[in-house]
Amino acid sequence: MVSQLSHTHAAEHETAGQFAYKAVIRDICNLNWGQLSGDDLIDVAWAYYYFSTQFRENLEIALDLFPDDELLHELDRGERNTDNLSPWPGVAAPGERLNHEEFMRRTLTLTPVPEARRRSLEALGQSYLATVRGVDKMSRALSLPAYEEGGLESVFRAILTAPVWDCALLGAFKHFLEGHVALDSDAESGHGALCRHLVPDDQILPLWTAFRQILVEAAPALSRSKA
């Protein structure tokens, strides 16, 4: 498992408030979520789908690095081949078990977007995946607690302040976000508790920076000044 030295090093930096990746999380949360249009939010859902791909890959990497870690296996059961987001109309049947990445893929099919826009979003997603796949495996594994123990919950709560959720795709996306807030918010039995023994530091900063970049490139309105 992660060495005691790594835990001590991370704790020292945390005490000093020096983790730059946490500033990126705050920056994402402070984007212009409250003034997005429905089309903007659809583009965010597309961007998040590619994030969900890299999250699934990160979990697989962590399991490869730590194959005997039962807590990670329990986290895996809550993220892949799970029914904790089922049912949802047009996405998941009652009791259907599927990966969260697959839930998002099906969600994107509920409301078609124009072909040129779809191609642009797909190209953006592939560029994002190429970037994150260039990050070393240990950093990708250590990103899990930064996502699961408050990071993504904060981002999801920010996204949920968007004012427009008026199509089938956005309804399913909202269900996904609210479901994950519930899964991650319990400090004792939520998903964060299953991976907090992995201790991240700023070696995971490129992953959060890439996430912010795909969000603002997919939905440029996020970068506009708030009224």
DRENDO-1510 file (C-alpha; in Angstrom, 1 decimal, always signed):
<recs>
REC; n; res; u; v; w
REC; 1; MET; +0.0; +0.0; +0.0 .
REC; 2; VAL; +1.1; +3.6; +0.0 .
REC; 3; SER; +4.1; +4.1; +2.3 .
REC; 4; GLN; +3.9; +5.8; +5.6 .
REC; 5; LEU; +6.4; +8.4; +4.2 .
REC; 6; SER; +3.9; +9.3; +1.5 .
REC; 7; HIS; +1.2; +9.7; +4.2 .
REC; 8; THR; +3.4; +11.9; +6.2 .
REC; 9; HIS; +4.5; +14.0; +3.2 .
REC; 10; ALA; +0.9; +14.5; +2.1 .
REC; 11; ALA; -0.2; +15.4; +5.7 .
REC; 12; GLU; +2.6; +18.0; +6.0 .
REC; 13; HIS; +1.5; +19.7; +2.8 .
REC; 14; GLU; -2.2; +19.5; +3.7 .
REC; 15; THR; -1.4; +21.2; +7.0 .
REC; 16; ALA; +0.4; +23.9; +5.2 .
REC; 17; GLY; -2.5; +24.3; +2.8 .
REC; 18; GLN; -0.2; +23.8; -0.2 .
REC; 19; PHE; -2.2; +21.5; -2.4 .
REC; 20; ALA; -2.7; +23.3; -5.6 .
REC; 21; TYR; -5.2; +20.7; -6.9 .
REC; 22; LYS; -7.7; +21.8; -4.2 .
REC; 23; ALA; -7.6; +25.4; -5.7 .
REC; 24; VAL; -8.5; +23.9; -9.0 .
REC; 25; ILE; -11.5; +22.2; -7.4 .
REC; 26; ARG; -12.6; +25.5; -5.9 .
REC; 27; ASP; -12.1; +27.1; -9.3 .
REC; 28; ILE; -14.4; +24.6; -11.0 .
REC; 29; CYS; -17.0; +25.1; -8.3 .
REC; 30; ASN; -16.8; +28.9; -8.8 .
REC; 31; LEU; -17.4; +28.7; -12.6 .
REC; 32; ASN; -20.6; +30.3; -14.0 .
REC; 33; TRP; -22.9; +27.4; -13.4 .
REC; 34; GLY; -25.9; +29.5; -12.5 .
REC; 35; GLN; -26.2; +31.1; -15.9 .
REC; 36; LEU; -25.8; +28.1; -18.2 .
REC; 37; SER; -28.4; +27.4; -20.9 .
REC; 38; GLY; -29.8; +23.9; -21.5 .
REC; 39; ASP; -27.5; +23.5; -24.5 .
REC; 40; ASP; -24.5; +24.5; -22.4 .
REC; 41; LEU; -25.4; +21.9; -19.7 .
REC; 42; ILE; -25.7; +19.2; -22.4 .
REC; 43; ASP; -22.2; +20.0; -23.4 .
REC; 44; VAL; -21.1; +19.7; -19.8 .
REC; 45; ALA; -22.7; +16.3; -19.7 .
REC; 46; TRP; -20.7; +15.2; -22.7 .
REC; 47; ALA; -17.5; +16.4; -21.1 .
REC; 48; TYR; -18.4; +14.6; -17.9 .
REC; 49; TYR; -18.9; +11.3; -19.9 .
REC; 50; TYR; -15.2; +11.4; -20.8 .
REC; 51; PHE; -14.3; +12.1; -17.2 .
REC; 52; SER; -16.3; +9.1; -16.2 .
REC; 53; THR; -14.2; +7.0; -18.7 .
REC; 54; GLN; -11.0; +8.1; -17.0 .
REC; 55; PHE; -12.4; +7.6; -13.6 .
REC; 56; ARG; -13.3; +4.0; -14.5 .
REC; 57; GLU; -9.8; +3.6; -15.9 .
REC; 58; ASN; -8.3; +5.0; -12.7 .
REC; 59; LEU; -10.2; +2.5; -10.6 .
REC; 60; GLU; -9.0; -0.3; -12.8 .
REC; 61; ILE; -5.4; +0.9; -12.4 .
REC; 62; ALA; -5.7; +1.1; -8.6 .
REC; 63; LEU; -7.0; -2.5; -8.5 .
REC; 64; ASP; -4.1; -3.6; -10.7 .
REC; 65; LEU; -1.6; -1.8; -8.4 .
REC; 66; PHE; -3.3; -3.0; -5.2 .
REC; 67; PRO; -5.1; -6.3; -6.1 .
REC; 68; ASP; -5.5; -7.4; -2.4 .
REC; 69; ASP; -7.1; -4.2; -1.3 .
REC; 70; GLU; -10.6; -5.2; -0.2 .
REC; 71; LEU; -11.8; -1.6; +0.3 .
REC; 72; LEU; -10.9; -0.8; -3.3 .
REC; 73; HIS; -12.8; -3.9; -4.4 .
REC; 74; GLU; -15.8; -2.7; -2.5 .
REC; 75; LEU; -15.5; +0.7; -4.2 .
REC; 76; ASP; -15.4; -1.1; -7.5 .
REC; 77; ARG; -18.6; -2.9; -6.7 .
REC; 78; GLY; -20.2; +0.5; -6.2 .
REC; 79; GLU; -19.0; +2.0; -9.4 .
REC; 80; ARG; -19.0; -0.8; -11.9 .
REC; 81; ASN; -21.6; -3.5; -12.5 .
REC; 82; THR; -23.9; -1.8; -10.0 .
REC; 83; ASP; -27.6; -1.0; -9.7 .
REC; 84; ASN; -27.2; +2.0; -7.4 .
REC; 85; LEU; -28.5; +4.4; -10.2 .
REC; 86; SER; -31.2; +2.1; -11.5 .
REC; 87; PRO; -33.8; +2.5; -12.7 .
REC; 88; TRP; -34.0; +5.6; -15.0 .
REC; 89; PRO; -36.2; +5.8; -18.1 .
REC; 90; GLY; -34.4; +5.1; -21.3 .
REC; 91; VAL; -31.1; +4.5; -19.4 .
REC; 92; ALA; -31.4; +1.7; -16.9 .
REC; 93; ALA; -34.1; -0.9; -16.2 .
REC; 94; PRO; -35.2; -1.7; -12.6 .
REC; 95; GLY; -32.4; -3.6; -10.9 .
REC; 96; GLU; -30.1; -3.4; -14.0 .
REC; 97; ARG; -26.5; -3.5; -13.1 .
REC; 98; LEU; -24.1; -1.3; -15.2 .
REC; 99; ASN; -21.0; +0.8; -15.0 .
REC; 100; HIS; -21.5; +4.5; -14.2 .
REC; 101; GLU; -19.6; +5.2; -17.4 .
REC; 102; GLU; -22.2; +3.2; -19.3 .
REC; 103; PHE; -25.0; +5.1; -17.5 .
REC; 104; MET; -23.5; +8.4; -18.8 .
REC; 105; ARG; -23.0; +6.9; -22.4 .
REC; 106; ARG; -26.7; +6.0; -22.5 .
REC; 107; THR; -27.7; +9.3; -21.1 .
REC; 108; LEU; -26.1; +11.1; -24.0 .
REC; 109; THR; -28.3; +9.2; -26.4 .
REC; 110; LEU; -31.5; +10.6; -24.9 .
REC; 111; THR; -31.3; +14.0; -26.6 .
REC; 112; PRO; -29.5; +14.1; -29.9 .
REC; 113; VAL; -27.2; +17.1; -30.7 .
REC; 114; PRO; -26.3; +18.4; -34.2 .
REC; 115; GLU; -23.7; +16.3; -35.9 .
REC; 116; ALA; -21.1; +19.1; -36.1 .
REC; 117; ARG; -21.5; +19.8; -32.4 .
REC; 118; ARG; -21.3; +16.1; -31.5 .
REC; 119; ARG; -18.1; +15.7; -33.5 .
REC; 120; SER; -16.5; +18.7; -31.8 .
REC; 121; LEU; -17.4; +17.3; -28.4 .
REC; 122; GLU; -16.1; +13.8; -29.3 .
REC; 123; ALA; -12.8; +15.3; -30.5 .
REC; 124; LEU; -12.5; +17.3; -27.3 .
REC; 125; GLY; -13.2; +14.2; -25.3 .
REC; 126; GLN; -10.5; +12.2; -27.1 .
REC; 127; SER; -8.0; +15.0; -26.6 .
REC; 128; TYR; -8.8; +15.0; -22.9 .
REC; 129; LEU; -8.4; +11.2; -22.6 .
REC; 130; ALA; -5.1; +11.4; -24.4 .
REC; 131; THR; -3.9; +13.9; -21.8 .
REC; 132; VAL; -5.0; +12.0; -18.7 .
REC; 133; ARG; -3.7; +8.7; -20.2 .
REC; 134; GLY; -0.3; +10.4; -20.2 .
REC; 135; VAL; -0.3; +10.7; -16.4 .
REC; 136; ASP; +1.6; +8.0; -14.5 .
REC; 137; LYS; -0.4; +5.1; -13.1 .
REC; 138; MET; +0.3; +5.8; -9.4 .
REC; 139; SER; -1.0; +9.3; -9.7 .
REC; 140; ARG; -4.1; +8.1; -11.4 .
REC; 141; ALA; -4.7; +5.6; -8.6 .
REC; 142; LEU; -4.1; +8.2; -6.0 .
REC; 143; SER; -6.7; +10.5; -7.6 .
REC; 144; LEU; -9.5; +8.4; -6.3 .
REC; 145; PRO; -9.8; +9.9; -2.8 .
REC; 146; ALA; -9.5; +13.4; -4.2 .
REC; 147; TYR; -12.6; +12.6; -6.3 .
REC; 148; GLU; -14.6; +10.5; -3.9 .
REC; 149; GLU; -13.9; +12.3; -0.6 .
REC; 150; GLY; -15.5; +15.7; -1.3 .
REC; 151; GLY; -13.9; +16.8; -4.6 .
REC; 152; LEU; -16.6; +15.5; -7.0 .
REC; 153; GLU; -19.4; +16.1; -4.5 .
REC; 154; SER; -18.5; +19.8; -4.4 .
REC; 155; VAL; -18.4; +19.9; -8.2 .
REC; 156; PHE; -21.7; +18.1; -8.5 .
REC; 157; ARG; -23.4; +20.4; -6.1 .
REC; 158; ALA; -22.1; +23.3; -8.2 .
REC; 159; ILE; -23.4; +21.8; -11.4 .
REC; 160; LEU; -26.7; +21.3; -9.8 .
REC; 161; THR; -27.1; +25.1; -9.4 .
REC; 162; ALA; -27.6; +25.3; -13.1 .
REC; 163; PRO; -31.1; +26.6; -13.8 .
REC; 164; VAL; -32.2; +24.5; -16.8 .
REC; 165; TRP; -32.9; +20.8; -16.8 .
REC; 166; ASP; -35.6; +20.6; -19.4 .
REC; 167; CYS; -34.8; +17.6; -21.6 .
REC; 168; ALA; -34.5; +13.8; -21.2 .
REC; 169; LEU; -30.7; +13.9; -21.3 .
REC; 170; LEU; -30.5; +16.6; -18.6 .
REC; 171; GLY; -33.0; +14.8; -16.4 .
REC; 172; ALA; -30.9; +11.6; -16.4 .
REC; 173; PHE; -27.7; +13.7; -15.8 .
REC; 174; LYS; -29.3; +15.3; -12.8 .
REC; 175; HIS; -30.3; +11.9; -11.5 .
REC; 176; PHE; -26.7; +10.8; -11.9 .
REC; 177; LEU; -25.3; +13.9; -10.1 .
REC; 178; GLU; -27.8; +13.7; -7.2 .
REC; 179; GLY; -27.2; +9.9; -6.9 .
REC; 180; HIS; -23.4; +10.5; -6.6 .
REC; 181; VAL; -23.9; +13.2; -4.0 .
REC; 182; ALA; -25.7; +10.7; -1.9 .
REC; 183; LEU; -23.1; +8.0; -2.6 .
REC; 184; ASP; -20.1; +10.3; -1.7 .
REC; 185; SER; -21.5; +12.4; +1.1 .
REC; 186; ASP; -21.5; +9.9; +4.0 .
REC; 187; ALA; -18.2; +10.2; +5.7 .
REC; 188; GLU; -18.3; +6.8; +7.4 .
REC; 189; SER; -19.9; +4.6; +4.7 .
REC; 190; GLY; -19.7; +6.6; +1.5 .
REC; 191; HIS; -17.3; +5.9; -1.3 .
REC; 192; GLY; -14.7; +8.3; +0.1 .
REC; 193; ALA; -14.3; +6.0; +3.1 .
REC; 194; LEU; -13.3; +3.2; +0.8 .
REC; 195; CYS; -10.3; +4.9; -0.7 .
REC; 196; ARG; -9.1; +7.6; +1.8 .
REC; 197; HIS; -6.2; +5.3; +2.8 .
REC; 198; LEU; -4.7; +6.3; -0.6 .
REC; 199; VAL; -3.3; +9.7; +0.1 .
REC; 200; PRO; -3.0; +12.1; -2.9 .
REC; 201; ASP; -0.7; +15.1; -3.3 .
REC; 202; ASP; -0.1; +17.5; -6.2 .
REC; 203; GLN; +1.0; +14.7; -8.4 .
REC; 204; ILE; -2.7; +14.5; -9.3 .
REC; 205; LEU; -2.9; +18.2; -10.2 .
REC; 206; PRO; -2.7; +17.5; -14.0 .
REC; 207; LEU; -5.9; +15.4; -13.7 .
REC; 208; TRP; -7.9; +18.1; -12.1 .
REC; 209; THR; -6.5; +20.7; -14.5 .
REC; 210; ALA; -7.5; +18.6; -17.5 .
REC; 211; PHE; -11.0; +18.2; -16.0 .
REC; 212; ARG; -11.4; +22.0; -15.6 .
REC; 213; GLN; -10.1; +22.5; -19.2 .
REC; 214; ILE; -12.6; +20.1; -20.8 .
REC; 215; LEU; -15.5; +21.6; -18.9 .
REC; 216; VAL; -14.7; +25.2; -20.0 .
REC; 217; GLU; -13.8; +24.1; -23.6 .
REC; 218; ALA; -17.1; +22.2; -23.9 .
REC; 219; ALA; -19.1; +25.0; -22.4 .
REC; 220; PRO; -17.3; +28.3; -22.8 .
REC; 221; ALA; -20.2; +30.1; -21.0 .
REC; 222; LEU; -18.7; +28.7; -17.8 .
REC; 223; SER; -15.8; +31.2; -18.1 .
REC; 224; ARG; -18.0; +34.3; -18.4 .
REC; 225; SER; -18.1; +36.7; -15.5 .
REC; 226; LYS; -21.1; +36.1; -13.2 .
REC; 227; ALA; -23.8; +38.8; -13.3 .
</recs>
